[in-house]
Amino acid sequence: MLTRGLAGSVLVLLGGLVVSTLPDSSFLLDSEQLVALRTHTAGRMAGLVVVLAGLGMLAAAWLSLCRTLARDDRPGGLELVRQATVLWALPLLVAPPLFSRDGWSYAAQGTMTRLGISPYEHGPGVLAGPIVEAVDPRWMETLTPYGPLPLILGDLSSRFTTNPWALVICDRLVALVGLALIAWAVPKLAVWSGVRPALASAVAIASPLMIANGVGGLHNDLLMVGLMAAALVVGVERGWLWGAVVGGIAASVKVPGGLVCIPIVLASLPVGASLLERVKRLGIAGAIAVVVLAAVGFSWGLGLGWVSALSVPGTVYTPLSPPTFIGGIFDQAGHLLGFEVEQHTFADAFRKVASVLSLVLVAWVALRWPAGSRLKALEGTTLLVGGFLLTLPVVHIWYLLWVVPFVAAMRLPRAFSVVFVAISVVGGMVAPLDSSLHGAWILIIMGSMYVALATAVLMLSRFGRERIRHIAEVDWLPAVR
């Protein structure tokens, strides 16, 4: 089980060297064999198949781990999960940014910060040389929408090296800090809802969704959600004021991280707290989080520049965003019916409506959600973050990481548990078919066919049906005895 997952990660690393974007100055491109593979469609297709095979091995190993923990509530289960996570993540530590080119942008933005060039005022295009060779051209002139903390950490890394790949490894170490925070927080959250900490941890930190997108993709979202999970535990068990401080630090990675302050405050209030008590304490916690967020930025001379860059994600249209997807259907229908409407007219309208709904959701949870219960705080966090995610104008596959630690720690009905596990598998398997292959439509189609064929074999074969039935019958998140 552990060896199979490790071998899968190694395959993901090797295949990733073929399909991922690399700087032109990378020493690996001195290899004629690797260049030949990367240049020809057949070579890139072979690399994609290797990556998908590796992810499939990771998925199989993870399912075996989950089944083992579901059947056997062994005392060392939590240590087994953490050992598996470390082994499966280790080969990807030295990988280039996988399935997305965001990691190269992070390296450039950290270098800009060190040079005194604010990424909130300029795009990576102001730099030259190897540091920007692999940055996505779409983002060369784009301001960063992230909070100041990732820029500060990138600044510190760039003081030791200017090699973009080494900087990417430093950024991945930062992402692993987020993973470590989740590994620390989820067992505690699981106790609140009465589920097995080891199994909840396996679902949260070792899944293909987490390994492929969180570790391989090294997105800032992993650090944000790790800080959110830690803030919830700290706020409920150590005091809501401290929770608000950690929530403010989470917001300094990405602003939605500050949402966790709401359930922290609700858990600290007595049952049946009045509206005035809610508003007063929410106001204090919000002020603390904002002060912490501002202090992080001003301490490094970055100020509040992130505010003006918050609109940057809205320039992208992704089908995983429900309002964008639904609005896009109306846009297409309008064109087919002969209406003369500008591009994205309905999509933009649905996005605005969804933004209003997100504010309504936040207000409703803050003012109406039950107070005085840590379990309700966990459920409220899941509802708040999940609902907010559904109303975002832009959603990438790695945004699903936002809800993973909170859903994993909840006691779900069996059907929902199986759905969550299925999403964790599929979310990892489809990771290579994202922006790493932007424009390579043949590879994307072939990869999709590969995944569809594997799914058909799994569903239609007798062995596959028996295995799925066996998994479905397992009480994935049973109550602690």
N, C-alpha and C positions, 0 to 999 in steps of 0.2 A: 504493500500500500504506500508506504513512505517512499520506497525506491521508485515506484511507478510514477508518482507525482514529481519526484526530482528529475527523472528522465524526461518527463513531459516538459518541465520548465527549461531543461537544456535544449530540447527541440525548438521551443518557442524562441529562445535566444538565437540559435543558429539560423532558423528561418527568418527571424527578424532582421538579421544582418543583410538579408537579400531584399526584403520588401520595404524596409524602413528607409527614410531619408537620412543621408549622411552628409556631413560637410565635405566639400570637394577636396579639402586638404587632409582628410582623414588618412591615417597610415594604412588602413585596411584597403583603401582603393588603390594601393600599390600592387595589390594582388590581381593579376590578370584573370585568374579563374573567377574570383568574386565579381570583378567588373563585368565579365562575360555573362554571368548569371543575372546580374542586376540590369544589364542592358537589353537582353532578349526576353520576349514575352514568355517563352517556354521556361526560362530560368526563373523568372519572377513567379510564374505559376507554380513551379516546383517548390519555391520558397514558401509560398502561401499554403500549399498542401502540408509542408513540414510544420508550419506554425499551427494549422488547424489540427493536425495529428497530435501535436504536443498539448494543445488545449483539451483535446479529447481525453488524453491520458490523465491530465490534471483533473478533469471532471470525474472520470471513473474513480480515481484515487480518493477524491473528496467525498463522493457518494459512499464509497466503502468506509471511509472514516466516520461519516454520519451514521451509517447503519450500525457500525460497531458500537458507537457511543449510545445509540438509541436502545440497543439490546442489552448492553452491559454498562451499568452505572458504576464503572470502576473508579477507585479512589484517585488513580493517576491520570484520569481522562483529560483534565485541563492541561497537564504537562504534555500529554501526547498531542493535543491540538496545537499548542505553541511550538512544539518541536516540528510538527508537520509544516506549519506556516513558515518557520524560519528556513527549513530545507527547501520548500517550494519557491520561496521568494529569493533565496540566495543567488541562483544563477542569473536572475534578472537584474541584480544590483548593477552589473557592469554593462547592461544592454543599452543601446541607444533608446531614445523615446519611442515606445512601441504604440502603434495604432493611432497616433496623433503626433503632430509636430510641435505641440505646445511647449514641450520641454526645452526645445531650442530657443523659443521665445523667452522662457524664464531665464535662461543663461544670459541672453543678450540684455534683458531688463536689469538683471543684477549687476552686470558690467556697467550699464548706463548709470545706475545709482551710485556706484563707486566713483565714477568719473564726474559726478555732480550734475548729470543730465537727468532731469525728472522724467520718468516714463509716463507721468500724467500729463506732460506737455509735448513730448516727442515720441515717435515710434522708433523701433530698432533701426530703421533706415538711416538714422544719423550716424551709425557706426559703419565700419568697413572691415574687411578681413575675414578670417575664419569664423569669428563669433556670430556672423549673420549669414554664413553660407547656407545653412540648413533651415533658417527661419522661413516659415510659409510666406510667400510674396503677398498674400492677402493681409498679413499683419505687419508688414514692414513700416507702414505709415500710421498704424493704429495705436492709440493710447491704451495702456493697460487698465482693465476694469477691476483689478484686484486691490485688496487693501495693502497697507504699508508693510506688514510683517514679512510676506514672501520677498519683497524687494530688499528689506533689511538683511534677511538671511542670504539672499543672493549676493548682496554687496559684500558681506563677510566672506563668502566662499571665493569671490573673485579677487580678493586680496591675497589669496594663496596660489591661485592658478588662473591663467587666461585661456587654457585649453577648453573649448566648448564641451567636449565629451566629459572631461573631468568635472566641469561645472554641472553637467547633467547628473552625474553620479552623486554629487553633493545635494542636488535637488531631490534625488530619489531617497537619499538618507533622511531628508526633511519629511518626505511622504511617509517613510517608515516610522518616524516619530508619531505621526497621526495613527498609523496602524497599531503601534505599541499602546497608545492611549486608549484605543478601542479595546485592545486585548485586556487592559487593566479595568476598564469601566464595565464591559458587558457582563462579566460574572456577577458583579454587584447589582447591576440592573436586573439580571435574571432572578436573583434572590427576591427582589421586590415582587415579581409576578409569580414566583413559585415554580420556576422551570429549572432544568438541569444546567448549571453554569457551563459545563464542558461542551454540551451539545449546542447551547446558544452561542458559545465562542466559536465553535467549528463553523456554524452557519454564518457568523459575522465576519471572521477574519481569514478563513482558509478557502473560501469558495472561488470558483473560476472567475466570477464577476469581480471580486476583490483583487485577486492576484493579477488578472489581465489588465484591468483598468486602473486600479489603485496603485499597484506596484509597477507593472509594466508601463502604464501610461504616465505615472508620477504626477498626477494632477493635483493642484492645490486643494481640491475638494476633499482629499483624504485627510489632510492636516486640519481642515475646517471641521469636518464631522468628528474627528478624534477629539478636538478641543470641545466640541458641543457635548459629546458623551461624557467627557471628564467634567465639564461644567455642571451637568445635571447631577452627577454623583456628588461632586463637591458641594453644590448648592443645597442638596437635600440632606446630606449626612454631616456637612461641616458648617453650614450656615449660608443663608441666601445672599448675604453681602459678598462672600467669597465667590459664590456661584456667578454673581453678576460680573465680577472682575474677570473670571475665566471666560464668561460669555462675551465680554468686550474684546478679549484677545481673539476669540473665535471670529468675531466680526472683523477684526483687523486682517484676517486672511481673505474672507469673502463676507460681505455685509449680511447675507441671510443667516450666518452663524449666530448673530445676536438674537434670533428668534427663541433660542433656548432659555433666555431670561424669563420669558412669560411662564412656562410650566414650573420653573424654579421658584418663582414668587408664589404661584398658586399652591405649591406643596408646603410652603412656609406659613401660609395663612390658616387660621382655624376653620373647621368645618362650618359652613354657613356664614362666612365672613361677608360683611356688608359691601355694597358697591363702593362706598367711600374708602373703606380699608383697602380694597383691591386697587383702586386708582392711585391711592397714595403710595402704596408699596411698589406698584408697577412703575410709577413715576420716579421713585428713588432708584430702583434697580436700573431703569432705562438711562437715567442720568449718569450712574456709575459706569455703565457699559460704554456710553458715548464718551465720557471723560477718558476712559482707558483707551478707547479707539483713537481719539484725538491725540492723546499723550504719546502713543506709539508712533504716530506719523510725525508729530512735531519734534520728538526726540532725535529724529534722523534728518530733519530738514525737509521732509516730504509734505508736511502740513495736511490739508484736507483735499489734496488734488484728486483723490479717488472719487469725490462726489461728482465732478464734471465728467468723469469717464464711465459712470454707471450706465449710460445709454449705449455704450459700445456693443454689448451683446445683442441689443435689439436690431442691429444692422444685419444680423444673420437669421436666416429662415431654415428651421430644421423640422422634419416631419414628426419627430418624437414629442414635440410640444403640442398638446391637444388643441389649444386655441389656434395655433398656426396651421395645424393639419386640417381642422374643421373649416377655418376660413379659406384655406387653399382649395378645398373641395368646392366651396361656393364661388371662388374666383374662376376655377375651371368651368363650372357649370355656366357662369355668366358669359364666358368667352364662347362656349359651345352654343349658347342660345342667341348669340349675336349682339349681346349688350356691350357697349363701348365703355369699359371701365378700366382704369389704370391698374397696372400690375400690383398685386398684394392689397387691393382695396379692402376686400372682406377680411383678409388675414389680419391687416392692421386694426380693423374695427373689432374683430374678435379678441385680439390681444388687449385692446383698451378695456373691453368689458371684463376680461379675465383679471386684469390688474385691479379693477374695482372689487371684483369678487375676492381676490386675495386679501385686500384690506378688510373686507367684511369678515372673512374667516378669522383673521388675526384678532379683530375686535371681539368677535363672538367668543373665541377661546379665552381671551383675556378677561372678559366680563361675565361669561356664563358657565365656563367649565368648572366642574366640582373642585373645591379647594380642600386642603388638609390631608391629602393622600399621596404618598409617593407612587403608588401604582397608577393613580389617575394622572399624575404628572408624567409618567412614562407614556401612557396612552395619549395624553394631550400633546406631547412632543411628536409622537408618530403622526397624529392627525394634522397638527400644525405644519410640520415639515412636508409630509406627504401631500397635503392639500395645496400648500404653497408651490410645490414642485409641479403639480398639475396645471397651475395657472401661469407658469412662467412662459414668456414669449419664445425662449430658446431653451431646449433641453437636449443634452448629449447623453450617450449611454452611460457615461461615468457619473452623471448627476444622480443616478439611482443609488450611489453610495451614500447619499444624504440620509436615507431612511434605514439603511441596512442594520446598523447596531441597535436601533430602537425596535424594529420589527423582530429581529432575531431574539431579543430578550423578552418578547411577549408570548403569552400562552395562547396560541392560535388554534382554531378548529382545524381538524386534520386536512380538510380540503384546501384551506388557505395556506397551510404549511407546505403542502405538495406544490401549490402554485408558486409560492415563494422560492422553493428549492428549484423548480423548473426555470424560473426567471434568472436565478443565480447561475444556472448552467448555461442557458441560452445567452444571457448577457455577456458571459465570458467567451462563448464560442463565436459570436458575431463581432467581437471587438476588432478583428483584423479587417473587417469590411467597411471600416469607417474612413477617416480622412487620410490615413497612411497610404491609401490607394486612390486618392482623389484624382479623378480623371481617367483612371485605369478601369474603364467600364467592363472590359472583357474579363479581367481578373475578378472583379466584384461579382459578375454574373456566374463565373465558374465556381467561385467560392460559395456563393449562395446555393448553387446546385449541389455542391459537395455536402453542405450542411443539411439541405433538404433530403438528399439521398440517405445520409446517415440517420436522420430522424425516421425516415420511412422504414429502414431496416430495423431500427430499434423498436418501432411500433408494431410492425407486421410479423416479425419472426417470433416463433414460439418462445425462444429464450428471452427475447426482449419483452414480450408480454408478461411472462412470469416474473421477470425482474421488476418491471414497473408495478405490477400488482403487489409484489412483496414490499417494495418501497412505500406504496400508498397505505399499506396496512400497518406500517410502523408508526407508533405514536411519537412523532418527531420531537415534540416538546412536552413531554409528560411532566406532571407536577412532581416536585421534590417530595420524597417520602418523609 
